[in-house]
Structures are given as C-alpha cells and as structure tokens.
Amino acid sequence: MRRLRLKADGRIVELRDGREFPLAPAMPLAVPATISAPGAMPVASGQAATAPAVRDLRRRARLTQLEFASRLGVPVETIRNWEQGKRLPRGPARALLAVIAHAPETVFSALAKT
C-alpha cells in the first residue's frame, strides 16, 4: 500500500522509509507579476505570493501582524502562516493582496467602511 501526503504547497509526495518522494514535479501557481509594488523586489511570473511578499506588503503599510489581520478581516494566524511560508494565500486573498500592493490606502479605507 502506498502512503501519500498532500503538502501545504499543493505537492503530492509518497512516504517511504520515513522520507518523502515527490510524485510529480511541482506545478507553479499562476499569479500576476504585479503582486509587488514599485520599488520592491519583483515577483516572477508563475510564482505565488510568497512569504516575503506578504511580509513586505504588511511592512510597507507599517502595520503589525495583528493590525494587518484585523484590517483584512482574517485571523492573525493566517497572516503568520503566510509570512512563515506554511500556507500560501489563495483565491480572493491573493487578489486582495495584489490590489493592496498597488493602492494600500484605498483598500484599507474601503475595508474600514464595511
């Protein structure tokens, strides 16, 4: 019987003798290259919003993890997981982060009204 595990980054690995063996090469997640703001290190096309990108967005906004989480309406653990690379933002969260990269004050003021 084969033992398989789905990793947080979407890879599937086979467990044998206490080691992990990838079943297929990791498929890159499609994310627009515009996730980084002007003046920041560019994020390559095909790369997900990585931990440094989320951390950089938060730091550019001059917010703590708790403040950033409360403004986005997510648990602080979510922000920590994104920044530590344990999880990657997906779907609407990834889109929201892309918009924050371009117009953070507009996004935060719009979210504050809800």
Residue, then its C-alpha position, 0 to 999 in steps of 0.5 A: m500500500r502506498r502512503l501519500r501526503l498532500k503538502a501545504d504547497g499543493r505537492i503530492v509526495e509518497l512516504r517511504d522509509g520515513r522520507e518523502f518522494p515527490l510524485a510529480p514535479a511541482m506545478p507553479l501557481a499562476v499569479p500576476a507579476t504585479i503582486s509587488a509594488p514599485g520599488a520592491m523586489p519583483v515577483a516572477s511570473g508563475q510564482a505565488a505570493t510568497a512569504p516575503a511578499v506578504r511580509d513586505l506588503r504588511r511592512r510597507a503599510r507599517l502595520t503589525q501582524l495583528e493590525f494587518a489581520s484585523r484590517l483584512g478581516v482574517p485571523v492573525e494566524t493566517i497572516r503568520n502562516w503566510e509570512q512563515g511560508k506554511r500556507l500560501p494565500r489563495g483565491p480572493a486573498r491573493a487578489l486582495l493582496a495584489v490590489i493592496a500592493h498597488a493602492p494600500e490606502t484605498v483598500f484599507s479605507a474601503l475595508a474600514k467602511t464595511 
